[in-house]
Amino acid sequence: MKFTGLGNLDKLTRTGATAAARDAKAAGELSLADQQALKTEIGGIYDPRMQAGNQAFQDINAFYGGDQQAIIDQAQASPFMSSMIDQGESAIARNAQSMGGWRTGTSGENLAQNSQNVLQNLVQQIL
């Protein structure tokens, strides 16, 4: 009887290793395809936020680059601004009435400063 066990074992090992490598490669390709599909699906969820962030970044760069009028216009068009100015004017008038401030002349200055402060605060909030 001829001993051929080691030769068959070597061939069997090579065939098994090749099959395992093929299976691992196929599994890796399947996993990669699944990951890419998930990335595409999830990426669409974040697109609106990413676009808004990019727009905000461009707006703030424009503001600090000297083009400040767009953000000032946005703040002045806000209904919040008119509401805040009205509330500030009412508070100044109440204070002037109770303290006799109408005669001292500081009420007009306070009213003007109120508008400036409200505008400045809204611009800072937008930024």
PyMOL commands that place a pseudoatom at each C-alpha (Angstrom):
pseudoatom trace, name=CA, resn=MET, resi=1, chain=A, elem=C, hetatm=0, pos=[0.000, 0.000, 0.000]
pseudoatom trace, name=CA, resn=LYS, resi=2, chain=A, elem=C, hetatm=0, pos=[1.251, 3.398, -0.990]
pseudoatom trace, name=CA, resn=PHE, resi=3, chain=A, elem=C, hetatm=0, pos=[1.127, 6.270, 1.479]
pseudoatom trace, name=CA, resn=THR, resi=4, chain=A, elem=C, hetatm=0, pos=[-0.489, 9.325, -0.164]
pseudoatom trace, name=CA, resn=GLY, resi=5, chain=A, elem=C, hetatm=0, pos=[-2.066, 10.964, 2.896]
pseudoatom trace, name=CA, resn=LEU, resi=6, chain=A, elem=C, hetatm=0, pos=[0.120, 14.061, 3.030]
pseudoatom trace, name=CA, resn=GLY, resi=7, chain=A, elem=C, hetatm=0, pos=[-0.328, 14.882, -0.641]
pseudoatom trace, name=CA, resn=ASN, resi=8, chain=A, elem=C, hetatm=0, pos=[-4.110, 14.652, -0.338]
pseudoatom trace, name=CA, resn=LEU, resi=9, chain=A, elem=C, hetatm=0, pos=[-4.020, 16.650, 2.869]
pseudoatom trace, name=CA, resn=ASP, resi=10, chain=A, elem=C, hetatm=0, pos=[-2.050, 19.433, 1.146]
pseudoatom trace, name=CA, resn=LYS, resi=11, chain=A, elem=C, hetatm=0, pos=[-4.526, 19.519, -1.760]
pseudoatom trace, name=CA, resn=LEU, resi=12, chain=A, elem=C, hetatm=0, pos=[-7.478, 19.455, 0.637]
pseudoatom trace, name=CA, resn=THR, resi=13, chain=A, elem=C, hetatm=0, pos=[-6.005, 22.354, 2.672]
pseudoatom trace, name=CA, resn=ARG, resi=14, chain=A, elem=C, hetatm=0, pos=[-5.392, 24.461, -0.431]
pseudoatom trace, name=CA, resn=THR, resi=15, chain=A, elem=C, hetatm=0, pos=[-8.910, 23.865, -1.736]
pseudoatom trace, name=CA, resn=GLY, resi=16, chain=A, elem=C, hetatm=0, pos=[-10.418, 24.697, 1.656]
pseudoatom trace, name=CA, resn=ALA, resi=17, chain=A, elem=C, hetatm=0, pos=[-8.347, 27.876, 1.998]
pseudoatom trace, name=CA, resn=THR, resi=18, chain=A, elem=C, hetatm=0, pos=[-9.321, 29.014, -1.484]
pseudoatom trace, name=CA, resn=ALA, resi=19, chain=A, elem=C, hetatm=0, pos=[-12.996, 28.387, -0.779]
pseudoatom trace, name=CA, resn=ALA, resi=20, chain=A, elem=C, hetatm=0, pos=[-12.749, 30.237, 2.548]
pseudoatom trace, name=CA, resn=ALA, resi=21, chain=A, elem=C, hetatm=0, pos=[-11.058, 33.187, 0.858]
pseudoatom trace, name=CA, resn=ARG, resi=22, chain=A, elem=C, hetatm=0, pos=[-13.778, 33.305, -1.805]
pseudoatom trace, name=CA, resn=ASP, resi=23, chain=A, elem=C, hetatm=0, pos=[-16.498, 33.159, 0.864]
pseudoatom trace, name=CA, resn=ALA, resi=24, chain=A, elem=C, hetatm=0, pos=[-14.819, 35.891, 2.928]
pseudoatom trace, name=CA, resn=LYS, resi=25, chain=A, elem=C, hetatm=0, pos=[-14.477, 38.090, -0.140]
pseudoatom trace, name=CA, resn=ALA, resi=26, chain=A, elem=C, hetatm=0, pos=[-18.153, 37.621, -1.038]
pseudoatom trace, name=CA, resn=ALA, resi=27, chain=A, elem=C, hetatm=0, pos=[-19.229, 38.375, 2.538]
pseudoatom trace, name=CA, resn=GLY, resi=28, chain=A, elem=C, hetatm=0, pos=[-17.049, 41.494, 2.584]
pseudoatom trace, name=CA, resn=GLU, resi=29, chain=A, elem=C, hetatm=0, pos=[-18.524, 42.753, -0.679]
pseudoatom trace, name=CA, resn=LEU, resi=30, chain=A, elem=C, hetatm=0, pos=[-22.047, 42.156, 0.636]
pseudoatom trace, name=CA, resn=SER, resi=31, chain=A, elem=C, hetatm=0, pos=[-21.240, 43.996, 3.880]
pseudoatom trace, name=CA, resn=LEU, resi=32, chain=A, elem=C, hetatm=0, pos=[-19.705, 46.900, 1.955]
pseudoatom trace, name=CA, resn=ALA, resi=33, chain=A, elem=C, hetatm=0, pos=[-22.771, 47.165, -0.266]
pseudoatom trace, name=CA, resn=ASP, resi=34, chain=A, elem=C, hetatm=0, pos=[-25.033, 47.208, 2.801]
pseudoatom trace, name=CA, resn=GLN, resi=35, chain=A, elem=C, hetatm=0, pos=[-22.915, 49.924, 4.435]
pseudoatom trace, name=CA, resn=GLN, resi=36, chain=A, elem=C, hetatm=0, pos=[-22.970, 52.077, 1.306]
pseudoatom trace, name=CA, resn=ALA, resi=37, chain=A, elem=C, hetatm=0, pos=[-26.762, 51.709, 0.994]
pseudoatom trace, name=CA, resn=LEU, resi=38, chain=A, elem=C, hetatm=0, pos=[-27.176, 52.738, 4.647]
pseudoatom trace, name=CA, resn=LYS, resi=39, chain=A, elem=C, hetatm=0, pos=[-24.849, 55.721, 4.184]
pseudoatom trace, name=CA, resn=THR, resi=40, chain=A, elem=C, hetatm=0, pos=[-26.872, 56.883, 1.177]
pseudoatom trace, name=CA, resn=GLU, resi=41, chain=A, elem=C, hetatm=0, pos=[-30.152, 56.489, 3.058]
pseudoatom trace, name=CA, resn=ILE, resi=42, chain=A, elem=C, hetatm=0, pos=[-28.973, 58.235, 6.226]
pseudoatom trace, name=CA, resn=GLY, resi=43, chain=A, elem=C, hetatm=0, pos=[-27.101, 60.937, 4.330]
pseudoatom trace, name=CA, resn=GLY, resi=44, chain=A, elem=C, hetatm=0, pos=[-30.381, 62.179, 2.867]
pseudoatom trace, name=CA, resn=ILE, resi=45, chain=A, elem=C, hetatm=0, pos=[-31.764, 62.712, 6.356]
pseudoatom trace, name=CA, resn=TYR, resi=46, chain=A, elem=C, hetatm=0, pos=[-29.031, 65.202, 7.244]
pseudoatom trace, name=CA, resn=ASP, resi=47, chain=A, elem=C, hetatm=0, pos=[-28.941, 67.087, 3.917]
pseudoatom trace, name=CA, resn=PRO, resi=48, chain=A, elem=C, hetatm=0, pos=[-31.394, 69.865, 4.922]
pseudoatom trace, name=CA, resn=ARG, resi=49, chain=A, elem=C, hetatm=0, pos=[-29.467, 70.537, 8.126]
pseudoatom trace, name=CA, resn=MET, resi=50, chain=A, elem=C, hetatm=0, pos=[-26.154, 70.534, 6.301]
pseudoatom trace, name=CA, resn=GLN, resi=51, chain=A, elem=C, hetatm=0, pos=[-27.493, 72.965, 3.685]
pseudoatom trace, name=CA, resn=ALA, resi=52, chain=A, elem=C, hetatm=0, pos=[-28.848, 75.274, 6.407]
pseudoatom trace, name=CA, resn=GLY, resi=53, chain=A, elem=C, hetatm=0, pos=[-25.486, 75.149, 8.168]
pseudoatom trace, name=CA, resn=ASN, resi=54, chain=A, elem=C, hetatm=0, pos=[-23.641, 75.977, 4.968]
pseudoatom trace, name=CA, resn=GLN, resi=55, chain=A, elem=C, hetatm=0, pos=[-25.985, 78.925, 4.320]
pseudoatom trace, name=CA, resn=ALA, resi=56, chain=A, elem=C, hetatm=0, pos=[-25.511, 80.200, 7.872]
pseudoatom trace, name=CA, resn=PHE, resi=57, chain=A, elem=C, hetatm=0, pos=[-21.741, 79.944, 7.465]
pseudoatom trace, name=CA, resn=GLN, resi=58, chain=A, elem=C, hetatm=0, pos=[-21.890, 81.975, 4.235]
pseudoatom trace, name=CA, resn=ASP, resi=59, chain=A, elem=C, hetatm=0, pos=[-24.144, 84.578, 5.874]
pseudoatom trace, name=CA, resn=ILE, resi=60, chain=A, elem=C, hetatm=0, pos=[-21.872, 85.047, 8.875]
pseudoatom trace, name=CA, resn=ASN, resi=61, chain=A, elem=C, hetatm=0, pos=[-18.814, 85.294, 6.629]
pseudoatom trace, name=CA, resn=ALA, resi=62, chain=A, elem=C, hetatm=0, pos=[-20.577, 87.949, 4.562]
pseudoatom trace, name=CA, resn=PHE, resi=63, chain=A, elem=C, hetatm=0, pos=[-21.552, 89.850, 7.718]
pseudoatom trace, name=CA, resn=TYR, resi=64, chain=A, elem=C, hetatm=0, pos=[-18.030, 89.964, 9.110]
pseudoatom trace, name=CA, resn=GLY, resi=65, chain=A, elem=C, hetatm=0, pos=[-16.696, 90.617, 5.621]
pseudoatom trace, name=CA, resn=GLY, resi=66, chain=A, elem=C, hetatm=0, pos=[-18.611, 93.911, 5.505]
pseudoatom trace, name=CA, resn=ASP, resi=67, chain=A, elem=C, hetatm=0, pos=[-22.030, 92.977, 4.049]
pseudoatom trace, name=CA, resn=GLN, resi=68, chain=A, elem=C, hetatm=0, pos=[-24.061, 93.575, 7.192]
pseudoatom trace, name=CA, resn=GLN, resi=69, chain=A, elem=C, hetatm=0, pos=[-27.210, 95.013, 5.671]
pseudoatom trace, name=CA, resn=ALA, resi=70, chain=A, elem=C, hetatm=0, pos=[-28.893, 91.667, 4.892]
pseudoatom trace, name=CA, resn=ILE, resi=71, chain=A, elem=C, hetatm=0, pos=[-28.828, 90.542, 8.521]
pseudoatom trace, name=CA, resn=ILE, resi=72, chain=A, elem=C, hetatm=0, pos=[-29.851, 93.988, 9.780]
pseudoatom trace, name=CA, resn=ASP, resi=73, chain=A, elem=C, hetatm=0, pos=[-32.806, 93.957, 7.358]
pseudoatom trace, name=CA, resn=GLN, resi=74, chain=A, elem=C, hetatm=0, pos=[-33.753, 90.483, 8.564]
pseudoatom trace, name=CA, resn=ALA, resi=75, chain=A, elem=C, hetatm=0, pos=[-33.731, 91.660, 12.191]
pseudoatom trace, name=CA, resn=GLN, resi=76, chain=A, elem=C, hetatm=0, pos=[-35.735, 94.803, 11.410]
pseudoatom trace, name=CA, resn=ALA, resi=77, chain=A, elem=C, hetatm=0, pos=[-38.357, 92.799, 9.492]
pseudoatom trace, name=CA, resn=SER, resi=78, chain=A, elem=C, hetatm=0, pos=[-38.902, 90.495, 12.457]
pseudoatom trace, name=CA, resn=PRO, resi=79, chain=A, elem=C, hetatm=0, pos=[-42.223, 90.919, 14.268]
pseudoatom trace, name=CA, resn=PHE, resi=80, chain=A, elem=C, hetatm=0, pos=[-40.255, 90.212, 17.419]
pseudoatom trace, name=CA, resn=MET, resi=81, chain=A, elem=C, hetatm=0, pos=[-38.372, 93.484, 16.962]
pseudoatom trace, name=CA, resn=SER, resi=82, chain=A, elem=C, hetatm=0, pos=[-41.472, 95.662, 16.871]
pseudoatom trace, name=CA, resn=SER, resi=83, chain=A, elem=C, hetatm=0, pos=[-42.886, 93.817, 19.872]
pseudoatom trace, name=CA, resn=MET, resi=84, chain=A, elem=C, hetatm=0, pos=[-39.678, 94.304, 21.867]
pseudoatom trace, name=CA, resn=ILE, resi=85, chain=A, elem=C, hetatm=0, pos=[-39.474, 97.996, 20.934]
pseudoatom trace, name=CA, resn=ASP, resi=86, chain=A, elem=C, hetatm=0, pos=[-43.088, 98.516, 21.998]
pseudoatom trace, name=CA, resn=GLN, resi=87, chain=A, elem=C, hetatm=0, pos=[-42.455, 96.822, 25.323]
pseudoatom trace, name=CA, resn=GLY, resi=88, chain=A, elem=C, hetatm=0, pos=[-39.301, 98.876, 25.903]
pseudoatom trace, name=CA, resn=GLU, resi=89, chain=A, elem=C, hetatm=0, pos=[-41.072, 102.133, 25.043]
pseudoatom trace, name=CA, resn=SER, resi=90, chain=A, elem=C, hetatm=0, pos=[-43.904, 101.272, 27.415]
pseudoatom trace, name=CA, resn=ALA, resi=91, chain=A, elem=C, hetatm=0, pos=[-41.435, 100.570, 30.206]
pseudoatom trace, name=CA, resn=ILE, resi=92, chain=A, elem=C, hetatm=0, pos=[-39.582, 103.843, 29.537]
pseudoatom trace, name=CA, resn=ALA, resi=93, chain=A, elem=C, hetatm=0, pos=[-42.863, 105.778, 29.556]
pseudoatom trace, name=CA, resn=ARG, resi=94, chain=A, elem=C, hetatm=0, pos=[-43.983, 104.150, 32.823]
pseudoatom trace, name=CA, resn=ASN, resi=95, chain=A, elem=C, hetatm=0, pos=[-40.650, 104.939, 34.403]
pseudoatom trace, name=CA, resn=ALA, resi=96, chain=A, elem=C, hetatm=0, pos=[-40.677, 108.519, 33.134]
pseudoatom trace, name=CA, resn=GLN, resi=97, chain=A, elem=C, hetatm=0, pos=[-44.194, 109.058, 34.413]
pseudoatom trace, name=CA, resn=SER, resi=98, chain=A, elem=C, hetatm=0, pos=[-43.456, 107.690, 37.838]
pseudoatom trace, name=CA, resn=MET, resi=99, chain=A, elem=C, hetatm=0, pos=[-40.086, 109.416, 38.219]
pseudoatom trace, name=CA, resn=GLY, resi=100, chain=A, elem=C, hetatm=0, pos=[-40.829, 112.701, 36.452]
pseudoatom trace, name=CA, resn=GLY, resi=101, chain=A, elem=C, hetatm=0, pos=[-38.471, 111.809, 33.623]
pseudoatom trace, name=CA, resn=TRP, resi=102, chain=A, elem=C, hetatm=0, pos=[-40.444, 113.648, 30.960]
pseudoatom trace, name=CA, resn=ARG, resi=103, chain=A, elem=C, hetatm=0, pos=[-39.164, 116.939, 32.376]
pseudoatom trace, name=CA, resn=THR, resi=104, chain=A, elem=C, hetatm=0, pos=[-35.540, 115.879, 32.621]
pseudoatom trace, name=CA, resn=GLY, resi=105, chain=A, elem=C, hetatm=0, pos=[-35.176, 115.213, 28.900]
pseudoatom trace, name=CA, resn=THR, resi=106, chain=A, elem=C, hetatm=0, pos=[-33.608, 111.761, 29.185]
pseudoatom trace, name=CA, resn=SER, resi=107, chain=A, elem=C, hetatm=0, pos=[-36.719, 109.937, 28.001]
pseudoatom trace, name=CA, resn=GLY, resi=108, chain=A, elem=C, hetatm=0, pos=[-36.133, 110.746, 24.326]
pseudoatom trace, name=CA, resn=GLU, resi=109, chain=A, elem=C, hetatm=0, pos=[-32.570, 109.500, 24.600]
pseudoatom trace, name=CA, resn=ASN, resi=110, chain=A, elem=C, hetatm=0, pos=[-33.764, 106.344, 26.347]
pseudoatom trace, name=CA, resn=LEU, resi=111, chain=A, elem=C, hetatm=0, pos=[-36.353, 105.716, 23.613]
pseudoatom trace, name=CA, resn=ALA, resi=112, chain=A, elem=C, hetatm=0, pos=[-33.700, 106.020, 20.899]
pseudoatom trace, name=CA, resn=GLN, resi=113, chain=A, elem=C, hetatm=0, pos=[-31.331, 103.781, 22.782]
pseudoatom trace, name=CA, resn=ASN, resi=114, chain=A, elem=C, hetatm=0, pos=[-34.101, 101.208, 23.262]
pseudoatom trace, name=CA, resn=SER, resi=115, chain=A, elem=C, hetatm=0, pos=[-34.459, 100.757, 19.488]
pseudoatom trace, name=CA, resn=GLN, resi=116, chain=A, elem=C, hetatm=0, pos=[-30.710, 100.465, 19.024]
pseudoatom trace, name=CA, resn=ASN, resi=117, chain=A, elem=C, hetatm=0, pos=[-30.397, 97.913, 21.810]
pseudoatom trace, name=CA, resn=VAL, resi=118, chain=A, elem=C, hetatm=0, pos=[-33.239, 95.789, 20.457]
pseudoatom trace, name=CA, resn=LEU, resi=119, chain=A, elem=C, hetatm=0, pos=[-31.744, 95.838, 16.955]
pseudoatom trace, name=CA, resn=GLN, resi=120, chain=A, elem=C, hetatm=0, pos=[-28.278, 94.985, 18.261]
pseudoatom trace, name=CA, resn=ASN, resi=121, chain=A, elem=C, hetatm=0, pos=[-29.596, 92.091, 20.344]
pseudoatom trace, name=CA, resn=LEU, resi=122, chain=A, elem=C, hetatm=0, pos=[-31.589, 90.641, 17.448]
pseudoatom trace, name=CA, resn=VAL, resi=123, chain=A, elem=C, hetatm=0, pos=[-28.582, 90.861, 15.123]
pseudoatom trace, name=CA, resn=GLN, resi=124, chain=A, elem=C, hetatm=0, pos=[-26.502, 89.030, 17.730]
pseudoatom trace, name=CA, resn=GLN, resi=125, chain=A, elem=C, hetatm=0, pos=[-29.184, 86.339, 18.026]
pseudoatom trace, name=CA, resn=ILE, resi=126, chain=A, elem=C, hetatm=0, pos=[-29.270, 85.888, 14.254]
pseudoatom trace, name=CA, resn=LEU, resi=127, chain=A, elem=C, hetatm=0, pos=[-25.507, 85.597, 14.149]
for i in range(1, 127): cmd.bond("trace and resi %d" % i, "trace and resi %d" % (i + 1))
show_as sticks, trace
zoom trace
